[in-house]
Amino acid sequence: MTAPSIRNVSEREARQVAEAAREQDWRKPSFAKELFLGRFRLDLIHPHPTPAVDDVRRGEKFLATLRDFCESEIDGTRIEREGQIPDETVQGLKELGAFGMKIDPKYGGLGLTQVYYNRALALVGTASPAIGALLSAHQSIGVPQPLKLFGTKEQKETFLPRCARTDISAFLLTEPDVGSDPARLATTAVPDGTDYVLDGVKLWTTNGVVADLLVVMARVPASEGHKGGITAFVVEAGSPGITVENRNAFMGLRGLENGVTRFHQVRVPAANRIGPEGAGLKIALTTLNTGRLSLPAMCVGSGKWCLKIAREWSAAREQWGRPVARHEAVGAKISFIAATTFALEAVVDLSSQMADENRNDIRIEAALAKLYGSEMGWLMADELVQIRGGRGYETADSLAARGERAVPTEQMLRDMRINRIFEGSTEIMHLLIAREAVDAHLSVAGDLIDPDKSLADKGRAAAKAGGFYARWLPKLVAGPGQLPRTYQEFGELAGHLRYVERTSRKLARSTFYAMSRWQGRMETKQGFLGRIVDIGAELFAMSAACVRAEYLTETGDHGREAQQLADVFCRQARIRVEELFGRLWTNTDELDRKVVDGVLDGSYTWLEEGMIDPSGDGPWIADATPGPSRTDNVRRPIG
């Protein structure tokens, strides 16, 4: 059986597929969810959760070993120059246990907590971002994590020991015409006796070129005895019929082993199916709940490096009689990098510790961390290039060739850019988080704006919504944020927490006003929703920064400096928040839509005259019709 290369689906079907994959229930409290509802639940994050003593001991011991390995065995310059991680480096990481950081010791792993796993990624990612991506793709979204959450006892015993020490895994969801719209997924898995037969093409398979094991998402056709739907499988990468057709090259992360993988009549035992048929997307999204934390963790490492280089360079470089750091225009950039690095580390550590304790639902917190980390990490890298000036744009090899320190600032900028796209682009993260943020509203009033619901359904929804809003809306008028002495235990930071409390209520009111105004069209107001989410991200980061500063003050670990950084960050964040609120209702969204219509219907083609397009020929999207491969297999297993 074959399938068309592109599934044509309606907008409604696409939404239904995405909605069905969501975790519908909130069995545990969520600080961020409450924040979007105007309820500032500081008790959910303060006092700052702390790791167990044994977890700290085990984690710090591994970090020390990993640091030694990074300093002596990883040559980031060579990886950038050759575009490939040396095999001996990968083998060394395997022997170190770095591929099994989150795997339980009973399966041969290190059993690190999420906190120390993220710190390890931040560390190794500064030595080589390509290695950070290799380890993260293997453990955060590759075979270990979905098996840990959804695998059978037999699957764990079969695959986890391999993942811990010898095998590299990859996650395959994206297709040439399928990005964040899984309803169009074309790869099929057709039941055949005790096997499934896979056919299709997967794109941007990080680790796919060198992988030994794959997590593959494929569509099982509904038939007698088979529910069907998008389903997850563990697939041996060396199976007959699998061809890695291309090793992709990118702007940054030049050592990334990312490819195009074709499946032609690939037989996969039913025993390798993860979870039931149709549960693939839910498994993927649940895996990403904590898996997304790896990316902002590496952004934290990048921020730390940006701060170090900015400090050293700005003290050494003099202009007009004093170091450039003493000039306000440059100093403001350094302050931004320092304060933002502190806040981003606070966000990642807090979210990670809550994930370890498993007492809160952190799906929104992890998504906010990914969104905020990727955006702020990119800004920090861009500011460092500006601080370094011409040397920031010059390559490290060129700097070294003329006798200066080989600082890879331009590489950092290239490597960081993908983070705004990886694991959900900023635009998709805005929509994903917005959907969760308005979940409480849709649960009580969703039928009111659903065109397919009957009048009776709408009547029941109106009664239910009336009761909810009668209780909820009055609480958005007053709160502890208006009382001058609230949160006094935070000292000078108390005012920032009062601001967060007041602003969370304002954010909830704004969301309610928008739903009242646009109703069913709310989902099309992506500019508005994006700003709502960005405000929530800033408030979450402010909360995390204040809680971390208070924790460091209590433990006597750089408390005074932490208070200063948190204060500066919150003041910077408040300016951004006020600008975002202003843009909720005063913007060019409607005008932008009209211009887009004009661009697409060709009204402005005259504006494109007077240039040369250096693009080559060929289709915008490569053909992904199932069938045998017509190219050589460039798969390169290591070990």
C-alpha positions as CSV (number, residue, x, y, z in Angstrom):
1,M,0.0,0.0,0.0
2,T,1.2,3.5,-0.8
3,A,0.1,6.9,0.3
4,P,0.2,10.3,-1.5
5,S,3.2,12.5,-0.7
6,I,0.9,15.3,0.6
7,R,-2.3,14.9,2.5
8,N,-4.8,17.6,1.8
9,V,-6.6,18.5,5.0
10,S,-9.0,21.2,5.9
11,E,-8.1,23.9,8.5
12,R,-10.8,22.3,10.8
13,E,-9.3,18.9,10.5
14,A,-5.8,20.2,11.3
15,R,-7.1,21.9,14.4
16,Q,-8.9,18.8,15.5
17,V,-5.8,16.7,15.2
18,A,-3.8,19.2,17.2
19,E,-6.5,19.5,19.8
20,A,-6.8,15.7,20.2
21,A,-3.0,15.5,20.9
22,R,-3.2,18.0,23.8
23,E,-3.2,16.8,27.4
24,Q,-6.7,17.8,28.4
25,D,-6.5,17.5,32.1
26,W,-4.7,19.5,34.8
27,R,-4.1,17.0,37.6
28,K,-1.5,19.1,39.3
29,P,-1.2,22.9,39.9
30,S,0.6,25.1,37.4
31,F,2.2,28.5,38.4
32,A,2.2,29.7,34.8
33,K,-1.4,28.6,34.1
34,E,-2.6,30.5,37.2
35,L,-0.6,33.5,36.2
36,F,-2.4,33.8,32.9
37,L,-5.7,33.5,34.8
38,G,-4.8,36.5,37.0
39,R,-3.9,34.4,40.0
40,F,-0.4,34.9,41.3
41,R,0.3,31.6,43.1
42,L,3.7,32.5,44.6
43,D,3.3,29.5,47.0
44,L,3.9,27.2,44.1
45,I,7.5,28.4,43.5
46,H,8.5,29.9,46.8
47,P,10.4,28.9,48.9
48,H,12.6,27.9,46.0
49,P,12.6,24.1,45.6
50,T,15.9,22.4,46.3
51,P,17.4,19.2,45.1
52,A,18.2,16.2,47.3
53,V,21.7,15.9,48.8
54,D,22.4,12.7,46.9
55,D,21.2,14.2,43.6
56,V,23.6,17.1,44.2
57,R,26.5,14.9,45.0
58,R,26.0,12.7,41.9
59,G,25.3,15.7,39.7
60,E,28.3,17.7,40.8
61,K,30.6,14.7,40.4
62,F,29.5,14.2,36.8
63,L,29.8,17.9,36.0
64,A,33.4,17.9,37.2
65,T,34.2,14.9,35.0
66,L,32.4,16.4,32.0
67,R,34.3,19.7,32.4
68,D,37.6,17.8,32.3
69,F,36.5,16.0,29.2
70,C,35.3,19.2,27.5
71,E,38.5,21.0,28.2
72,S,40.8,18.2,27.1
73,E,38.9,16.2,24.5
74,I,36.5,18.5,22.7
75,D,38.0,20.7,19.9
76,G,35.2,23.1,19.0
77,T,37.3,24.8,16.4
78,R,37.9,21.6,14.6
79,I,34.2,20.6,14.6
80,E,33.4,24.0,13.1
81,R,36.1,23.8,10.5
82,E,35.5,20.1,9.5
83,G,31.7,20.2,9.9
84,Q,31.7,17.0,11.8
85,I,32.1,15.7,15.4
86,P,35.1,13.4,15.4
87,D,34.2,9.7,16.1
88,E,36.7,9.5,19.0
89,T,34.9,12.4,20.7
90,V,31.6,10.7,20.4
91,Q,33.1,7.4,21.7
92,G,34.6,9.3,24.6
93,L,31.2,10.8,25.4
94,K,29.7,7.3,25.3
95,E,32.3,6.0,27.7
96,L,31.7,8.9,30.0
97,G,28.0,8.0,30.2
98,A,26.9,11.3,28.6
99,F,24.4,9.5,26.4
100,G,22.7,8.1,29.5
101,M,22.5,11.1,31.7
102,K,18.8,10.8,32.3
103,I,18.5,7.0,32.1
104,D,17.9,5.1,35.3
105,P,21.1,3.4,36.7
106,K,19.3,0.0,36.5
107,Y,19.5,0.3,32.7
108,G,23.1,1.5,32.8
109,G,22.5,5.2,32.9
110,L,23.7,7.9,35.3
111,G,20.2,8.8,36.6
112,L,20.9,12.5,36.8
113,T,18.0,14.9,37.7
114,Q,16.6,17.3,35.2
115,V,18.5,20.1,36.9
116,Y,21.9,18.5,36.4
117,Y,21.1,17.1,33.0
118,N,20.4,20.7,31.9
119,R,23.5,22.0,33.6
120,A,25.5,19.4,31.8
121,L,24.0,20.4,28.4
122,A,24.8,24.1,29.2
123,L,28.4,23.2,29.9
124,V,29.0,20.9,26.9
125,G,27.0,23.3,24.6
126,T,29.6,26.0,25.3
127,A,32.4,23.7,24.3
128,S,30.5,22.8,21.1
129,P,26.9,23.6,20.3
130,A,26.8,20.7,17.9
131,I,27.6,18.3,20.7
132,G,25.0,19.9,22.9
133,A,22.5,19.3,20.1
134,L,23.7,15.7,19.6
135,L,23.2,14.8,23.3
136,S,19.9,16.7,23.6
137,A,18.3,15.2,20.5
138,H,19.3,11.7,21.8
139,Q,17.9,12.1,25.3
140,S,15.3,14.9,25.4
141,I,13.2,13.7,22.4
142,G,15.0,10.6,21.2
143,V,14.3,7.0,22.3
144,P,15.1,7.3,26.0
145,Q,12.5,9.9,27.0
146,P,9.3,8.5,25.4
147,L,10.2,5.0,26.5
148,K,10.8,6.3,30.1
149,L,7.3,7.8,30.0
150,F,5.3,5.3,27.8
151,G,7.4,2.3,27.1
152,T,6.6,-1.3,28.3
153,K,8.9,-3.1,30.7
154,E,10.2,-5.2,27.8
155,Q,10.9,-2.1,25.6
156,K,12.8,-0.4,28.4
157,E,14.9,-3.6,29.1
158,T,15.7,-4.0,25.4
159,F,16.5,-0.4,24.3
160,L,17.5,1.7,27.3
161,P,20.8,-0.1,28.1
162,R,21.7,0.5,24.5
163,C,20.8,4.2,24.6
164,A,22.8,4.6,27.8
165,R,26.1,3.5,26.5
166,T,26.4,2.4,22.9
167,D,23.6,3.6,20.6
168,I,22.6,7.1,19.4
169,S,18.9,7.8,18.8
170,A,16.9,10.3,16.8
171,F,13.3,11.6,16.6
172,L,11.6,11.6,13.2
173,L,8.4,13.6,12.9
174,T,8.9,16.4,10.3
175,E,8.4,15.7,6.6
176,P,9.1,17.9,3.6
177,D,5.6,19.3,3.6
178,V,4.8,18.8,7.3
179,G,6.2,21.0,10.0
180,S,4.0,22.0,12.9
181,D,0.8,20.7,11.2
182,P,0.8,17.0,11.9
183,A,-2.6,16.5,10.3
184,R,-0.7,16.4,6.9
185,L,1.6,13.6,8.0
186,A,2.1,11.3,5.0
187,T,4.4,8.5,6.3
188,T,2.3,5.4,6.8
189,A,2.6,2.3,8.9
190,V,0.4,-0.4,7.5
191,P,-0.3,-3.5,9.7
192,D,0.9,-6.8,8.2
193,G,0.6,-9.7,10.6
194,T,2.8,-9.1,13.6
195,D,4.6,-6.2,11.9
196,Y,3.9,-2.8,10.6
197,V,5.3,-1.7,7.1
198,L,6.6,1.8,7.0
199,D,6.7,4.0,3.9
200,G,7.5,7.7,3.7
201,V,10.2,10.4,3.9
202,K,11.3,12.3,7.0
203,L,13.2,15.7,6.9
204,W,15.6,17.4,9.4
205,T,16.3,14.2,11.3
206,T,18.7,15.5,13.9
207,N,21.1,12.7,14.7
208,G,19.5,10.7,11.9
209,V,22.7,10.4,9.9
210,V,24.5,8.6,12.7
211,A,21.6,7.1,14.6
212,D,21.3,3.5,15.6
213,L,17.7,3.8,16.9
214,L,14.9,6.0,15.7
215,V,11.6,7.2,17.1
216,V,9.3,7.4,14.0
217,M,5.9,9.0,13.8
218,A,3.7,7.4,11.1
219,R,0.0,7.2,10.3
220,V,-1.6,3.8,10.8
221,P,-4.7,3.5,8.5
222,A,-7.9,2.6,10.3
223,S,-9.0,-0.9,9.6
224,E,-10.7,-3.9,11.3
225,G,-8.9,-4.4,14.6
226,H,-6.8,-1.2,14.2
227,K,-7.9,2.1,15.6
228,G,-5.3,3.8,13.4
229,G,-4.0,7.3,13.7
230,I,-0.5,8.8,14.2
231,T,1.6,6.3,16.1
232,A,5.1,6.1,17.5
233,F,7.5,3.3,16.8
234,V,11.1,2.4,17.8
235,V,12.9,1.5,14.6
236,E,16.3,0.0,14.1
237,A,18.1,2.6,11.9
238,G,20.0,-0.1,10.0
239,S,16.8,-1.9,8.9
240,P,16.5,-2.9,5.2
241,G,14.6,-0.2,3.3
242,I,15.9,2.8,5.3
243,T,18.1,5.2,3.4
244,V,19.6,8.4,4.7
245,E,19.5,10.3,1.4
246,N,21.2,13.6,2.4
247,R,23.2,15.1,5.2
248,N,21.9,18.6,5.5
249,A,24.1,21.6,6.0
250,F,23.1,24.8,7.8
251,M,24.0,28.3,8.7
252,G,25.2,27.2,12.1
253,L,25.7,24.0,14.1
254,R,28.0,22.7,11.3
255,G,28.7,19.5,13.2
256,L,25.0,18.6,13.3
257,E,24.3,15.1,11.9
258,N,20.9,16.1,10.4
259,G,19.5,14.4,7.3
260,V,16.7,13.2,5.1
261,T,15.6,9.7,5.8
262,R,13.5,7.5,3.4
263,F,11.5,4.5,4.5
264,H,10.5,2.0,1.8
265,Q,8.7,-1.2,2.9
266,V,10.5,-1.1,6.3
267,R,9.2,-3.9,8.5
268,V,8.9,-2.9,12.2
269,P,7.7,-5.5,14.8
270,A,4.4,-4.5,16.6
271,A,6.4,-5.0,19.8
272,N,8.3,-1.8,18.9
273,R,5.1,0.3,18.9
274,I,5.2,2.9,21.8
275,G,1.8,3.1,23.4
276,P,-1.4,2.4,21.5
277,E,-2.2,3.3,17.9
278,G,-3.2,6.9,17.5
279,A,-1.3,8.1,20.6
280,G,1.9,9.2,18.7
281,L,1.3,13.0,18.9
282,K,0.3,12.9,22.5
283,I,3.4,10.9,23.3
284,A,5.5,13.5,21.4
285,L,4.0,16.5,23.1
286,T,4.2,14.9,26.6
287,T,7.9,14.0,25.9
288,L,8.5,17.7,25.0
289,N,7.0,18.9,28.3
290,T,10.4,18.5,29.9
291,G,12.4,17.9,26.8
292,R,12.0,21.5,25.8
293,L,14.0,22.6,28.8
294,S,17.2,21.4,27.2
295,L,17.2,24.2,24.7
296,P,16.9,27.1,27.1
297,A,19.5,25.3,29.3
298,M,22.0,25.6,26.4
299,C,20.9,29.3,26.0
300,V,21.9,29.8,29.6
301,G,25.4,28.5,28.8
302,S,25.6,30.8,25.8
303,G,24.5,33.8,28.0
304,K,27.3,33.0,30.5
305,W,29.8,32.9,27.7
306,C,28.5,36.2,26.2
307,L,28.9,37.8,29.6
308,K,32.5,36.6,30.0
309,I,33.6,37.8,26.6
310,A,31.7,41.1,27.0
311,R,33.4,41.7,30.4
312,E,36.9,40.8,29.3
313,W,36.7,42.6,25.9
314,S,35.0,45.7,27.2
315,A,37.6,46.2,29.9
316,A,40.5,45.8,27.5
317,R,39.2,47.8,24.6
318,E,39.6,51.6,25.1
319,Q,37.9,54.4,23.2
320,W,38.2,58.2,23.9
321,G,40.3,57.6,27.0
322,R,38.4,54.9,28.8
323,P,37.3,51.3,28.5
324,V,34.3,50.9,26.2
325,A,32.3,49.3,29.0
326,R,32.3,52.7,30.8
327,H,30.5,54.3,27.8
328,E,26.8,54.2,28.5
329,A,25.8,52.9,25.1
330,V,27.9,49.8,25.5
331,G,27.3,49.5,29.3
332,A,23.6,49.1,28.7
333,K,24.2,46.1,26.5
334,I,26.5,44.5,29.2
335,S,23.8,45.1,31.8
336,F,21.2,43.5,29.6
337,I,23.4,40.4,29.1
338,A,24.2,40.0,32.8
339,A,20.6,40.5,34.0
340,T,19.1,38.3,31.3
341,T,21.5,35.5,31.9
342,F,20.6,35.6,35.6
343,A,16.9,35.5,34.9
344,L,17.1,32.8,32.3
345,E,19.1,30.6,34.6
346,A,16.5,31.2,37.3
347,V,13.7,30.2,34.9
348,V,15.5,27.0,33.7
349,D,16.6,25.9,37.2
350,L,13.2,26.6,38.8
351,S,11.3,24.7,36.0
352,S,13.8,21.8,36.1
353,Q,13.5,21.4,39.9
354,M,9.7,21.5,39.7
355,A,10.0,18.8,37.0
356,D,12.2,16.7,39.3
357,E,9.8,17.0,42.2
358,N,6.8,16.2,40.0
359,R,4.5,18.3,42.2
360,N,3.5,20.8,39.5
361,D,2.4,20.5,36.0
362,I,5.1,22.4,34.1
363,R,3.9,22.1,30.5
364,I,3.4,25.9,30.2
365,E,6.5,26.7,32.2
366,A,8.7,24.5,30.0
367,A,7.2,26.0,26.8
368,L,7.7,29.6,28.2
369,A,11.3,28.7,29.1
370,K,11.9,27.5,25.5
371,L,10.2,30.5,24.0
372,Y,11.9,33.1,26.3
373,G,15.3,31.4,26.3
374,S,15.6,31.2,22.5
375,E,14.5,34.8,22.0
376,M,16.6,36.3,24.7
377,G,19.6,34.1,23.9
378,W,19.5,35.3,20.3
379,L,19.4,38.9,21.5
380,M,22.3,38.4,23.9
381,A,24.4,36.9,21.1
382,D,23.5,39.8,18.8
383,E,24.4,42.4,21.4
384,L,27.8,40.6,21.9
385,V,28.5,40.9,18.2
386,Q,27.7,44.6,18.5
387,I,30.0,45.1,21.5
388,R,32.8,43.4,19.7
389,G,32.3,45.5,16.6
390,G,34.2,44.4,13.5
391,R,35.8,41.7,15.5
392,G,32.4,40.3,16.3
393,Y,31.7,39.9,12.6
394,E,35.2,38.4,11.9
395,T,35.7,34.7,12.2
396,A,37.8,33.2,14.9
397,D,40.3,31.7,12.4
398,S,40.8,35.1,10.8
399,L,41.3,36.7,14.2
400,A,43.9,34.1,15.1
401,A,45.6,34.5,11.7
402,R,46.4,38.1,12.4
403,G,47.5,37.5,16.0
404,E,44.4,38.2,18.1
405,R,42.4,36.0,20.4
406,A,40.2,33.6,18.5
407,V,36.8,34.5,19.8
408,P,34.0,32.8,17.8
409,T,31.4,35.5,18.3
410,E,30.0,35.3,14.8
411,Q,29.8,31.5,15.1
412,M,27.8,31.9,18.3
413,L,25.3,34.1,16.5
414,R,24.9,31.6,13.7
415,D,24.6,28.7,16.1
416,M,22.0,30.5,18.3
417,R,19.7,31.4,15.4
418,I,18.2,27.9,15.1
419,N,16.9,28.0,18.6
420,R,14.0,30.2,17.5
421,I,13.0,27.4,15.2
422,F,14.0,24.1,16.8
423,E,11.4,22.2,18.8
424,G,8.6,24.6,17.9
425,S,9.2,28.0,16.3
426,T,8.5,31.1,18.2
427,E,5.3,31.6,16.3
428,I,4.1,28.1,17.0
429,M,5.1,28.4,20.7
430,H,3.0,31.5,20.9
431,L,0.0,29.6,19.6
432,L,0.7,26.5,21.8
433,I,1.0,28.5,25.0
434,A,-1.9,30.8,24.1
435,R,-4.1,27.7,23.7
436,E,-3.2,26.5,27.2
437,A,-3.5,30.0,28.6
438,V,-7.1,30.3,27.5
439,D,-8.0,26.7,28.3
440,A,-10.1,27.7,31.3
441,H,-12.1,30.1,29.2
442,L,-12.7,27.5,26.4
443,S,-13.7,24.8,28.9
444,V,-16.6,26.9,30.2
445,A,-17.4,29.0,27.1
446,G,-16.0,27.1,24.2
447,D,-19.4,25.9,23.0
448,L,-20.6,29.4,22.8
449,I,-18.2,30.2,20.0
450,D,-18.3,26.8,18.3
451,P,-20.3,27.1,15.0
452,D,-21.1,23.4,15.0
453,K,-22.9,23.5,18.4
454,S,-26.6,23.5,18.7
455,L,-28.7,26.2,20.3
456,A,-29.3,23.9,23.3
457,D,-25.5,23.3,23.7
458,K,-24.9,27.1,23.5
459,G,-27.6,27.7,26.1
460,R,-26.0,25.3,28.5
461,A,-22.6,26.8,27.8
462,A,-23.9,30.3,28.5
463,A,-25.2,29.2,31.9
464,K,-22.0,27.5,32.8
465,A,-19.9,30.5,31.6
466,G,-22.1,32.9,33.5
467,G,-21.4,31.1,36.8
468,F,-17.7,31.0,36.1
469,Y,-17.3,34.6,35.2
470,A,-19.5,35.8,38.0
471,R,-17.0,34.3,40.4
472,W,-13.8,35.0,38.5
473,L,-14.1,38.5,37.1
474,P,-14.5,40.3,40.5
475,K,-11.2,38.8,41.7
476,L,-9.4,40.6,38.8
477,V,-10.1,44.0,40.3
478,A,-8.2,43.9,43.6
479,G,-5.4,41.8,45.1
480,P,-2.4,41.7,47.3
481,G,-0.3,43.5,44.7
482,Q,-2.1,46.7,45.7
483,L,-1.0,46.5,49.3
484,P,2.3,48.3,50.0
485,R,3.6,45.8,52.5
486,T,2.9,42.6,50.6
487,Y,5.8,40.2,49.9
488,Q,8.0,42.1,52.4
489,E,10.3,39.1,52.9
490,F,11.7,39.9,49.5
491,G,13.1,43.2,50.6
492,E,13.7,45.6,47.8
493,L,12.4,43.1,45.3
494,A,8.9,43.1,46.9
495,G,7.7,45.9,44.6
496,H,8.5,43.8,41.6
497,L,6.4,40.9,42.9
498,R,3.5,43.3,43.6
499,Y,3.9,44.4,40.0
500,V,3.7,40.8,38.8
501,E,0.6,40.2,40.8
502,R,-1.2,43.3,39.6
503,T,-0.1,42.8,36.0
504,S,-1.2,39.1,35.9
505,R,-4.7,40.3,36.8
506,K,-4.5,43.0,34.0
507,L,-3.3,40.2,31.6
508,A,-6.3,38.1,32.5
509,R,-8.7,41.0,32.0
510,S,-7.1,41.7,28.6
511,T,-7.6,38.1,27.5
512,F,-11.2,38.2,28.6
513,Y,-11.9,41.4,26.8
514,A,-10.4,40.0,23.6
515,M,-12.5,36.8,23.9
516,S,-15.6,38.9,24.4
517,R,-14.7,41.1,21.4
518,W,-13.6,38.5,18.9
519,Q,-15.2,35.2,20.2
520,G,-14.7,32.5,17.5
521,R,-12.2,34.7,15.6
522,M,-9.9,34.9,18.6
523,E,-7.7,32.1,17.2
524,T,-7.0,34.2,14.1
525,K,-5.6,37.1,16.2
526,Q,-2.1,35.6,16.3
527,G,-0.4,39.0,16.8
528,F,-2.6,39.7,19.9
529,L,-2.1,36.2,21.3
530,G,1.7,36.4,20.8
531,R,1.8,39.6,22.8
532,I,-0.3,38.0,25.6
533,V,2.1,35.1,25.8
534,D,5.2,37.4,25.7
535,I,3.8,39.3,28.7
536,G,3.3,36.1,30.5
537,A,6.8,35.0,29.8
538,E,8.2,38.2,31.2
539,L,6.1,37.9,34.3
540,F,7.2,34.3,34.8
541,A,10.9,35.3,34.4
542,M,10.5,38.2,36.8
543,S,9.0,35.8,39.4
544,A,11.7,33.2,38.9
545,A,14.5,35.9,39.2
546,C,13.1,37.3,42.4
547,V,12.6,33.8,44.0
548,R,16.1,32.8,43.0
549,A,17.6,36.0,44.3
550,E,15.8,35.5,47.7
551,Y,17.1,31.9,47.8
552,L,20.7,32.9,47.1
553,T,20.4,35.6,49.8
554,E,19.2,33.1,52.3
555,T,21.9,30.6,51.5
556,G,24.6,33.4,51.6
557,D,25.7,32.6,48.0
558,H,26.2,35.9,46.2
559,G,23.0,37.2,47.7
560,R,23.7,40.9,47.4
561,E,24.8,40.6,43.7
562,A,21.8,38.4,42.9
563,Q,19.4,41.0,44.4
564,Q,21.0,43.6,42.2
565,L,20.8,41.5,39.1
566,A,17.1,40.6,39.8
567,D,16.3,44.2,40.4
568,V,17.8,45.4,37.1
569,F,16.2,42.5,35.2
570,C,12.8,43.2,36.6
571,R,13.1,46.9,35.7
572,Q,14.1,46.1,32.2
573,A,11.3,43.5,31.9
574,R,8.7,46.0,33.2
575,I,9.5,48.4,30.3
576,R,9.1,45.5,27.8
577,V,5.8,44.5,29.5
578,E,4.3,48.0,29.3
579,E,5.3,48.2,25.6
580,L,3.6,44.9,24.9
581,F,0.4,46.0,26.7
582,G,0.4,49.2,24.6
583,R,0.7,47.1,21.4
584,L,-2.2,44.8,22.4
585,W,-4.7,47.4,21.2
586,T,-2.5,49.8,19.2
587,N,-0.9,48.0,16.4
588,T,-0.8,47.5,12.6
589,D,-2.2,44.0,12.6
590,E,-5.2,44.8,10.3
591,L,-3.1,46.9,8.0
592,D,-0.4,44.2,7.9
593,R,-3.1,41.7,6.7
594,K,-4.1,44.0,3.8
595,V,-0.4,44.4,2.8
596,V,0.0,40.6,2.9
597,D,-3.1,40.2,0.6
598,G,-1.5,42.7,-1.8
599,V,1.9,40.9,-1.8
600,L,0.3,37.5,-2.5
601,D,-2.0,38.7,-5.3
602,G,1.0,40.4,-7.0
603,S,0.1,44.1,-6.4
604,Y,3.6,44.9,-5.3
605,T,5.7,43.0,-7.8
606,W,6.9,46.4,-9.1
607,L,8.7,46.8,-5.8
608,E,10.9,43.8,-6.6
609,E,12.3,45.3,-9.7
610,G,16.0,46.3,-9.8
611,M,17.6,43.2,-8.2
612,I,19.1,39.8,-9.1
613,D,17.7,36.7,-7.4
614,P,20.7,34.4,-6.7
615,S,18.4,31.4,-5.9
616,G,18.8,28.3,-7.9
617,D,16.1,26.4,-9.8
618,G,14.0,23.6,-8.4
619,P,10.7,23.1,-6.5
620,W,10.1,24.9,-3.2
621,I,9.3,21.6,-1.5
622,A,11.1,18.4,-2.5
623,D,9.0,15.5,-3.7
624,A,8.4,13.0,-0.9
625,T,6.4,10.4,-2.8
626,P,6.9,7.0,-1.1
627,G,9.0,4.5,-3.0
628,P,12.5,3.0,-3.2
629,S,15.4,5.3,-2.8
630,R,17.3,6.5,-5.9
631,T,20.4,7.8,-4.0
632,D,23.3,6.4,-2.1
633,N,22.8,5.8,1.6
634,V,24.9,8.4,3.5
635,R,24.2,6.9,7.0
636,R,27.4,6.9,9.1
637,P,27.0,4.8,12.2
638,I,29.6,5.5,14.9
639,G,31.1,2.7,16.9
